[in-house]
Amino acid sequence: QSVLTQPPSVSGAPGQRVTISCTGSSSNIGATYDVHWYQHLPGTAPKLLIYGNTNRPSGVPDRFSGSKSGTSASLAITGLQAEDEAHYYCQSYDSGLSAWVFGGGTKLTVL
Amino acid sequence: QVQLVQSGAEVKKAGASVKVSCKASGYTFTDYYVHWVRQAPGQGLEWMGWINPSSGGTYYAQNFHGWVTMTRDTSIGTAYVELSRLRSDDTAVYYCVRERGGSGTYCIDYWGQGTLVTVSS
């Protein structure tokens, strides 16, 4: 059972918008620790997609955006493309566990 | 450019030990904490702990206390993780990662390519 909760799967047609939620608690996301998002394509290493809740590293398209409110965060992907099909993970820090924590991951399927 | 290059896949018997290496290049090795993250087949990502390459200080997640050891060799810019008393459920891809900004950001900016460790009974 992951400390951060994500839906196991989401799907959307090309061009559509999808969102992936990440729900935590008062000891992690709610304690003002930042949320980061990673994209994991099959057979490759995960890649940083969003850091510090809302920031995109250089090279990440602006179709990807992040937000955070209270004990939850969200990743939004607009203009869905076939190459966006991947697993997406949220990650933060938990002060109660004194540990970095990940969500269980969400598989995005582009229909 | 920043690269983390890990050693190759390993197959071990239950009860054995394995040591995975992670060679860093493209940046000053001692300026950034190195963490280890693993992913078991069909599972999510699990954080294992970190090493401060400058001091050699370490911190392990609770599940990894007592059987995981992280070390480094600053002369060759390489970090290591050694897993002892392996069990079948330790079968996973092990990633070394760099902490963005050095330390204190709790964010990974670069990942190694991963090392598959298979433990057979």
Interface residues (C-beta under 8 A of the other chain):
Chain A: S2 Y33 D34 H36 Y38 A45 P46 K47 L48 Y51 G52 P57 Y89 Q91 S92 Y93 L97 A99 W100 V101 F102 G103 G104 G105
Chain B: H35 G44 L45 E46 W47 A61 Q62 Y95 R100 T105 Y106 C107 I108 D109 Y110 W111 G112 Q113 G114
